[in-house]
Amino acid sequence: MKTRDFLVTRFSIDCATRPGPINNATLDDYTAAESHESIKVLPVAKHKRSKDGPAILPMLPDLQEFMDIYVNKIRPQFALTDDNHLFVTTEGIGFREGTVGRRITNFCEKAGLRLEDRLAAVDMRKLVSTATKEKATPEEAKLVRRVMAHSEKTAERVYVRTNLTKVGAQAVKVIARVTSPSAEETDKEDKDEKLKMESVNLSAVQTSPLNPSGEKTDEDKVEKPKMQSVNPSAVPTSP
């Protein structure tokens, strides 16, 4: 199903998640998803680092609309009545463990999306990790690491577990910002503005504090009398 493959690829791009949470997400998980600032966050209990808590799959508003169509219109045409997997195969059952990632790779290949020779879920995770490290603040990076289910120190795990819905909603916004082409333009504008300010400050230092314009004042323009040299032989000696 092209729609299903598009949706699992969107989750991989938007959340930089491992394929596991997408593979293991259930219809009940989707129904139980909560929203924060118009972003619905889907918690998935079963995943590689489940000891750190559930995986969280945030959905931007446009992805929510696509997912509602899939859940209400498309999935019922294929899913078996006793299968609770959110994403199902054409046979109506959930994907076998470790196979949903192939759907992501195949969809990217057909869509012409690639890094070098391919674009897989692991490539998207590396891309987001690099962009976050270079452009996000430390607090933003902490949110993104939680959504990506990267290893964290105990203190960090305690911090982000307080409100997974809020964390997911904030993290997906950070990912969207740091991976946007406009982010590089913003960085360039900031650097240009910084150089401009440094140039202004240097100019201010080079001018007189009493005369910031650096132009000659009327007093400067008045020609001052020059000291004439005195010939020692012309000086009268004492009688």
Residue frames as qw, qx, qy, qz and C-alpha x, y, z in Angstrom:
[[0.000, 0.888, 0.460, 0.000, 0.00, 0.00, 0.00],
 [0.428, 0.475, -0.022, 0.768, 1.56, 3.27, -1.10],
 [0.326, -0.781, -0.044, -0.531, -0.34, 5.29, 1.51],
 [0.847, -0.525, -0.041, 0.073, 0.89, 3.08, 4.35],
 [0.783, 0.066, -0.003, 0.619, 4.49, 3.25, 3.10],
 [0.149, 0.674, 0.031, 0.723, 4.23, 7.04, 2.83],
 [0.547, -0.759, -0.039, -0.352, 3.00, 7.24, 6.44],
 [0.881, -0.381, -0.008, 0.280, 5.69, 5.01, 7.95],
 [0.613, 0.314, 0.026, 0.725, 8.30, 7.00, 6.02],
 [0.109, -0.778, -0.052, -0.617, 6.87, 10.26, 7.37],
 [0.744, -0.666, -0.019, -0.053, 7.15, 8.93, 10.93],
 [0.852, -0.084, 0.035, 0.516, 10.77, 7.98, 10.24],
 [0.384, 0.506, 0.069, 0.769, 11.58, 11.43, 8.80],
 [0.282, -0.777, -0.091, -0.556, 9.62, 13.54, 11.29],
 [0.734, -0.651, 0.101, -0.166, 10.64, 11.67, 14.45],
 [0.303, 0.629, -0.706, 0.120, 13.96, 10.09, 13.42],
 [0.761, -0.319, 0.433, -0.362, 12.63, 6.98, 15.14],
 [0.169, -0.246, 0.938, 0.176, 13.81, 3.41, 14.77],
 [0.476, -0.053, -0.637, -0.604, 11.53, 1.19, 12.66],
 [0.234, -0.137, -0.920, 0.282, 10.66, -0.87, 15.76],
 [0.176, 0.328, 0.515, -0.772, 8.13, 1.53, 17.33],
 [0.480, 0.276, -0.296, -0.778, 6.41, 1.96, 13.94],
 [0.443, 0.064, -0.868, -0.217, 6.28, -1.81, 13.54],
 [0.253, -0.213, -0.868, 0.371, 4.93, -2.36, 17.08],
 [0.258, 0.040, 0.188, -0.947, 2.43, 0.52, 17.28],
 [0.074, 0.362, 0.929, -0.006, -1.13, -0.71, 17.80],
 [0.137, -0.588, -0.490, -0.629, -4.55, 0.66, 17.00],
 [0.528, -0.729, -0.415, 0.132, -5.11, 1.03, 20.75],
 [0.511, -0.306, -0.028, 0.803, -1.93, 3.12, 21.02],
 [0.119, 0.290, 0.377, 0.872, -3.22, 5.41, 18.29],
 [0.356, -0.693, -0.521, -0.349, -6.60, 5.79, 20.01],
 [0.604, -0.660, -0.301, 0.330, -4.90, 6.60, 23.31],
 [0.502, 0.220, 0.026, 0.836, -2.64, 9.28, 21.80],
 [0.173, -0.823, -0.359, 0.405, -2.83, 12.68, 23.50],
 [0.433, 0.705, 0.185, 0.529, -2.31, 16.14, 22.00],
 [0.416, -0.663, -0.119, 0.611, -0.18, 19.11, 23.00],
 [0.035, 0.650, -0.214, -0.729, -0.20, 22.38, 21.05],
 [0.714, 0.518, -0.085, -0.463, -2.01, 20.72, 18.11],
 [0.380, 0.473, -0.791, -0.083, 0.52, 17.88, 17.94],
 [0.923, -0.230, 0.015, -0.308, -0.74, 14.36, 18.69],
 [0.034, 0.599, -0.790, 0.127, 1.79, 12.08, 20.37],
 [0.918, -0.020, -0.291, -0.267, 1.58, 8.31, 20.02],
 [0.356, -0.608, 0.685, -0.186, 3.23, 6.28, 22.84],
 [0.857, 0.202, -0.445, -0.164, 4.52, 2.80, 21.97],
 [0.712, -0.602, 0.330, -0.150, 5.42, 0.49, 24.85],
 [0.904, -0.063, 0.353, 0.235, 7.32, -2.17, 22.92],
 [0.499, 0.834, -0.210, 0.104, 10.62, -1.07, 21.38],
 [0.727, 0.331, -0.449, 0.401, 14.38, -1.58, 21.62],
 [0.237, 0.212, -0.531, 0.785, 14.92, 0.60, 24.70],
 [0.501, -0.582, -0.480, -0.424, 11.61, -0.06, 26.46],
 [0.611, -0.370, -0.495, 0.495, 13.43, -0.02, 29.82],
 [0.207, -0.050, -0.093, 0.973, 13.66, 3.76, 29.41],
 [0.352, 0.467, 0.397, -0.707, 9.92, 4.09, 28.96],
 [0.644, 0.553, 0.528, -0.001, 7.65, 4.05, 25.92],
 [0.356, 0.065, 0.418, 0.833, 8.79, 5.27, 22.54],
 [0.207, 0.699, 0.379, -0.570, 7.00, 8.44, 21.49],
 [0.362, 0.260, 0.615, 0.651, 5.87, 9.17, 17.95],
 [0.126, 0.583, 0.256, -0.761, 4.69, 12.79, 17.58],
 [0.399, 0.484, 0.666, 0.405, 2.51, 13.71, 14.60],
 [0.018, -0.183, 0.081, 0.980, 2.47, 17.16, 13.02],
 [0.505, 0.382, 0.355, -0.688, -1.04, 18.37, 12.07],
 [0.583, 0.444, -0.423, -0.533, -0.78, 17.34, 8.40],
 [0.254, 0.201, -0.946, 0.010, 0.41, 13.85, 9.36],
 [0.309, 0.161, 0.737, -0.579, -2.54, 13.57, 11.76],
 [0.616, 0.414, 0.014, -0.670, -4.94, 14.23, 8.88],
 [0.518, 0.379, -0.714, -0.281, -3.29, 11.54, 6.74],
 [0.053, 0.112, -0.946, 0.300, -3.32, 9.09, 9.65],
 [0.486, 0.229, 0.503, -0.677, -7.03, 9.66, 10.32],
 [0.678, 0.417, -0.287, -0.533, -7.77, 8.83, 6.69],
 [0.385, 0.326, -0.863, -0.022, -5.61, 5.72, 6.87],
 [0.118, -0.025, 0.867, -0.483, -7.12, 4.47, 10.15],
 [0.496, 0.334, 0.466, -0.653, -10.74, 5.15, 9.21],
 [0.674, 0.555, -0.087, -0.480, -10.77, 4.49, 5.45],
 [0.532, 0.557, -0.625, -0.128, -7.80, 2.42, 4.29],
 [0.076, -0.346, 0.889, -0.290, -6.74, 0.12, 7.12],
 [0.661, 0.083, 0.545, -0.508, -10.23, -1.44, 7.56],
 [0.772, 0.474, -0.213, -0.367, -10.06, -2.71, 3.96],
 [0.581, 0.454, -0.668, 0.100, -7.01, -4.87, 4.72],
 [0.111, -0.401, 0.752, -0.511, -6.67, -5.54, 8.47],
 [0.483, -0.244, -0.837, -0.077, -8.00, -8.77, 9.91],
 [0.476, -0.712, -0.210, -0.471, -10.56, -8.18, 12.64],
 [0.820, -0.546, -0.109, 0.134, -8.36, -9.78, 15.34],
 [0.682, 0.140, -0.064, 0.715, -5.14, -7.94, 14.38],
 [0.246, -0.905, -0.259, 0.230, -4.42, -4.82, 16.42],
 [0.548, -0.160, 0.210, 0.793, -1.28, -3.58, 14.63],
 [0.171, 0.751, 0.104, -0.629, -1.57, 0.01, 13.45],
 [0.364, 0.610, -0.506, -0.490, 0.26, -0.70, 10.20],
 [0.803, 0.029, 0.586, -0.110, -0.60, -3.95, 8.44],
 [0.196, -0.220, 0.764, 0.575, 0.51, -5.81, 5.34],
 [0.494, 0.104, -0.423, -0.752, -1.73, -6.53, 2.36],
 [0.458, -0.134, -0.878, -0.042, -2.49, -9.85, 4.07],
 [0.499, -0.669, -0.246, -0.493, -4.07, -7.91, 6.93],
 [0.810, -0.475, -0.226, 0.261, -1.52, -8.70, 9.64],
 [0.249, -0.924, 0.220, 0.187, 1.29, -6.82, 11.30],
 [0.534, 0.693, -0.480, 0.060, 4.77, -6.75, 9.82],
 [0.912, -0.165, -0.249, 0.279, 7.24, -9.38, 10.91],
 [0.479, -0.808, 0.084, 0.332, 9.87, -8.04, 13.26],
 [0.428, -0.481, 0.441, 0.625, 12.56, -6.11, 11.41],
 [0.437, 0.333, 0.681, 0.484, 10.76, -5.87, 8.06],
 [0.140, 0.904, 0.383, -0.125, 8.94, -2.51, 8.18],
 [0.276, -0.705, 0.277, 0.591, 12.26, -0.74, 7.66],
 [0.401, 0.060, 0.710, 0.575, 12.39, -2.17, 4.15],
 [0.206, 0.780, 0.579, 0.114, 9.14, -0.39, 3.31],
 [0.147, -0.908, 0.000, 0.393, 10.82, 2.91, 4.26],
 [0.369, -0.420, 0.574, 0.597, 13.88, 2.22, 2.11],
 [0.356, 0.343, 0.768, 0.406, 11.78, 1.09, -0.86],
 [0.119, 0.890, 0.433, -0.078, 9.48, 4.12, -0.63],
 [0.206, -0.818, 0.202, 0.497, 12.45, 6.53, -0.53],
 [0.403, -0.166, 0.695, 0.572, 14.02, 4.80, -3.52],
 [0.286, 0.574, 0.710, 0.291, 10.83, 5.06, -5.58],
 [0.019, -0.950, -0.275, 0.144, 10.41, 8.70, -4.55],
 [0.572, 0.638, -0.102, 0.506, 13.99, 9.52, -5.55],
 [0.381, -0.862, 0.228, -0.246, 15.06, 10.34, -1.97],
 [0.936, 0.003, -0.188, 0.297, 18.57, 9.20, -1.17],
 [0.265, -0.877, 0.391, 0.091, 21.84, 9.94, 0.58],
 [0.127, -0.467, 0.822, 0.300, 24.58, 8.57, -1.70],
 [0.219, 0.047, -0.883, -0.412, 23.15, 5.19, -2.81],
 [0.378, -0.480, -0.780, -0.136, 20.08, 4.92, -0.55],
 [0.226, -0.412, 0.280, -0.837, 18.04, 6.49, 2.25],
 [0.570, -0.296, -0.766, 0.012, 17.07, 4.21, 5.11],
 [0.514, -0.804, -0.259, -0.148, 15.74, 4.85, 8.63],
 [0.736, -0.423, -0.052, 0.527, 19.27, 4.74, 10.06],
 [0.424, 0.286, 0.195, 0.837, 20.39, 7.41, 7.59],
 [0.207, -0.760, -0.289, -0.544, 17.56, 9.69, 8.69],
 [0.688, -0.686, -0.187, 0.146, 18.55, 9.21, 12.33],
 [0.666, -0.142, 0.062, 0.729, 22.16, 10.14, 11.55],
 [0.196, 0.528, 0.282, 0.777, 21.00, 13.20, 9.61],
 [0.409, -0.807, -0.254, -0.343, 18.82, 14.43, 12.46],
 [0.760, -0.516, -0.125, 0.374, 21.50, 13.70, 15.07],
 [0.558, 0.078, 0.120, 0.817, 24.08, 15.74, 13.15],
 [0.005, -0.626, -0.284, -0.727, 21.73, 18.66, 12.46],
 [0.569, -0.764, -0.278, -0.125, 20.58, 18.73, 16.09],
 [0.739, -0.364, -0.077, 0.562, 24.13, 18.74, 17.40],
 [0.424, 0.181, 0.187, 0.867, 25.09, 21.62, 15.12],
 [0.083, -0.430, -0.273, -0.857, 22.01, 23.83, 15.37],
 [0.572, -0.633, -0.450, -0.265, 19.92, 22.97, 18.45],
 [0.238, -0.697, 0.431, -0.522, 20.37, 24.26, 21.98],
 [0.101, 0.221, -0.930, 0.277, 21.36, 21.75, 24.70],
 [0.466, 0.149, 0.610, -0.623, 17.79, 21.65, 26.00],
 [0.717, 0.421, -0.145, -0.536, 16.40, 21.09, 22.51],
 [0.428, 0.411, -0.801, -0.077, 18.96, 18.34, 21.89],
 [0.195, -0.104, 0.868, -0.445, 17.81, 16.61, 25.07],
 [0.661, 0.302, 0.318, -0.609, 14.23, 16.52, 23.78],
 [0.663, 0.497, -0.431, -0.357, 15.29, 15.13, 20.42],
 [0.168, 0.353, -0.910, 0.135, 17.44, 12.42, 22.03],
 [0.439, 0.046, 0.730, -0.522, 14.41, 11.27, 24.01],
 [0.740, 0.432, 0.073, -0.511, 12.22, 10.96, 20.92],
 [0.578, 0.531, -0.602, -0.145, 15.01, 9.13, 19.11],
 [0.930, -0.353, 0.025, -0.097, 15.37, 6.82, 22.15],
 [0.547, 0.551, -0.493, 0.393, 19.11, 7.40, 22.32],
 [0.674, -0.285, -0.535, 0.422, 20.98, 6.46, 25.49],
 [0.125, -0.792, 0.058, -0.595, 20.69, 9.05, 28.27],
 [0.193, 0.205, -0.726, 0.628, 21.96, 9.44, 31.79],
 [0.225, -0.464, -0.833, 0.201, 19.60, 8.58, 34.62],
 [0.028, -0.486, -0.301, 0.820, 19.01, 12.23, 35.48],
 [0.212, 0.190, -0.434, -0.855, 18.03, 12.98, 31.91],
 [0.272, -0.257, -0.886, -0.273, 15.61, 10.04, 31.83],
 [0.150, -0.523, -0.683, 0.487, 13.91, 11.31, 34.98],
 [0.046, 0.397, -0.001, -0.917, 13.63, 14.80, 33.51],
 [0.294, 0.107, -0.561, -0.767, 11.97, 13.84, 30.20],
 [0.208, -0.273, -0.938, -0.049, 9.63, 11.22, 31.70],
 [0.089, 0.301, 0.502, -0.806, 7.66, 13.92, 33.49],
 [0.535, 0.586, 0.282, -0.539, 5.51, 14.64, 30.42],
 [0.505, -0.028, 0.718, 0.478, 6.14, 12.52, 27.35],
 [0.373, 0.747, 0.537, 0.120, 3.36, 14.18, 25.36],
 [0.009, -0.976, 0.042, 0.214, 4.89, 17.63, 25.83],
 [0.447, -0.520, 0.581, 0.438, 8.39, 16.32, 25.09],
 [0.542, 0.266, 0.713, 0.357, 7.26, 14.70, 21.85],
 [0.276, 0.887, 0.370, 0.030, 5.41, 17.80, 20.69],
 [0.142, -0.918, 0.234, 0.285, 8.41, 20.05, 21.35],
 [0.541, -0.348, 0.648, 0.409, 10.94, 17.65, 19.83],
 [0.564, 0.465, 0.614, 0.297, 9.14, 17.26, 16.49],
 [0.169, 0.978, 0.114, -0.046, 9.15, 21.05, 16.13],
 [0.345, -0.750, 0.460, 0.327, 12.91, 21.15, 16.76],
 [0.611, 0.007, 0.701, 0.367, 13.51, 18.42, 14.16],
 [0.447, 0.752, 0.457, 0.157, 11.41, 20.29, 11.61],
 [0.007, -0.987, 0.081, 0.141, 13.36, 23.51, 12.27],
 [0.396, -0.656, 0.554, 0.326, 16.91, 22.18, 12.26],
 [0.559, 0.079, 0.740, 0.366, 16.39, 20.07, 9.13],
 [0.405, 0.837, 0.351, -0.111, 14.71, 22.87, 7.19],
 [0.626, 0.384, 0.152, 0.661, 16.75, 24.55, 4.39],
 [0.057, -0.887, -0.095, -0.448, 15.81, 27.91, 5.88],
 [0.727, -0.656, -0.023, 0.202, 17.84, 27.08, 9.00],
 [0.704, -0.008, 0.165, 0.691, 21.10, 27.55, 7.10],
 [0.188, 0.672, 0.235, 0.677, 19.90, 30.90, 5.73],
 [0.470, -0.854, -0.138, -0.176, 19.05, 32.04, 9.26],
 [0.782, -0.421, 0.061, 0.456, 22.53, 31.07, 10.49],
 [0.534, 0.299, 0.222, 0.759, 24.11, 33.07, 7.63],
 [0.088, -0.815, -0.227, -0.526, 21.96, 36.12, 8.44],
 [0.654, -0.747, -0.076, 0.089, 22.98, 35.91, 12.11],
 [0.741, -0.177, 0.139, 0.633, 26.67, 35.77, 11.14],
 [0.324, 0.538, 0.263, 0.732, 26.29, 38.74, 8.74],
 [0.322, -0.867, -0.192, -0.328, 24.56, 40.77, 11.44],
 [0.751, -0.576, -0.004, 0.324, 27.32, 39.93, 13.92],
 [0.629, 0.102, 0.201, 0.744, 30.02, 41.08, 11.48],
 [0.069, 0.737, 0.274, 0.614, 28.08, 44.28, 10.85],
 [0.524, -0.838, -0.126, -0.085, 27.89, 45.04, 14.57],
 [0.766, -0.348, 0.089, 0.533, 31.61, 44.35, 15.03],
 [0.456, 0.399, 0.247, 0.757, 32.36, 46.79, 12.19],
 [0.184, -0.847, -0.219, -0.448, 30.22, 49.50, 13.82],
 [0.691, -0.702, -0.045, 0.163, 31.93, 49.00, 17.19],
 [0.721, -0.058, 0.157, 0.673, 35.38, 49.23, 15.58],
 [0.234, 0.628, 0.252, 0.698, 34.43, 52.47, 13.86],
 [0.411, -0.864, -0.176, -0.230, 33.24, 53.93, 17.15],
 [0.768, -0.491, 0.025, 0.410, 36.56, 53.12, 18.83],
 [0.608, 0.181, 0.225, 0.740, 38.54, 54.83, 16.07],
 [0.034, 0.733, 0.218, 0.643, 36.72, 58.17, 16.44],
 [0.113, 0.239, -0.487, 0.832, 37.09, 60.71, 19.23],
 [0.183, -0.496, -0.818, 0.228, 34.61, 60.31, 22.10],
 [0.002, 0.578, 0.254, -0.776, 34.17, 64.11, 22.13],
 [0.385, 0.515, -0.294, -0.707, 33.66, 64.19, 18.38],
 [0.701, 0.064, 0.706, -0.078, 31.98, 60.87, 17.33],
 [0.688, 0.689, 0.118, -0.195, 31.59, 61.95, 13.69],
 [0.780, -0.104, 0.311, 0.533, 35.36, 62.00, 13.20],
 [0.401, 0.758, 0.226, 0.462, 35.08, 65.28, 11.27],
 [0.404, 0.093, -0.241, 0.877, 37.17, 68.37, 11.98],
 [0.149, -0.806, -0.499, 0.281, 35.56, 70.89, 14.31],
 [0.207, 0.947, 0.058, 0.239, 35.76, 74.66, 13.82],
 [0.467, -0.817, 0.323, 0.102, 38.51, 74.73, 16.41],
 [0.782, -0.109, 0.487, 0.373, 40.50, 72.19, 14.44],
 [0.566, 0.664, 0.338, 0.353, 40.10, 74.23, 11.27],
 [0.073, -0.992, 0.099, -0.005, 41.67, 77.42, 12.82],
 [0.754, 0.404, -0.297, 0.423, 45.29, 77.57, 11.86],
 [0.625, -0.746, -0.068, 0.220, 47.39, 77.81, 14.98],
 [0.162, 0.918, -0.362, 0.018, 50.52, 80.08, 15.02],
 [0.917, 0.142, -0.258, 0.268, 53.72, 78.22, 14.43],
 [0.576, -0.744, 0.141, 0.307, 56.65, 78.53, 16.81],
 [0.536, 0.798, -0.244, 0.129, 59.55, 80.29, 15.07],
 [0.864, -0.125, -0.168, 0.457, 63.06, 79.05, 15.61],
 [0.187, -0.974, 0.103, 0.076, 65.43, 81.52, 17.30],
 [0.711, 0.505, -0.292, 0.393, 68.95, 82.18, 16.02],
 [0.701, -0.546, -0.241, 0.390, 71.26, 82.04, 19.05],
 [0.501, 0.060, 0.052, 0.862, 73.60, 84.71, 17.53],
 [0.074, -0.606, -0.309, -0.730, 70.70, 87.19, 17.43],
 [0.587, -0.718, -0.374, 0.029, 70.20, 87.05, 21.18],
 [0.099, 0.831, -0.304, 0.456, 71.95, 90.00, 22.89],
 [0.713, -0.105, -0.552, 0.420, 74.59, 89.07, 25.39],
 [0.436, -0.858, -0.219, 0.159, 74.93, 90.77, 28.77],
 [0.258, 0.886, -0.258, 0.285, 77.41, 93.69, 28.92]]
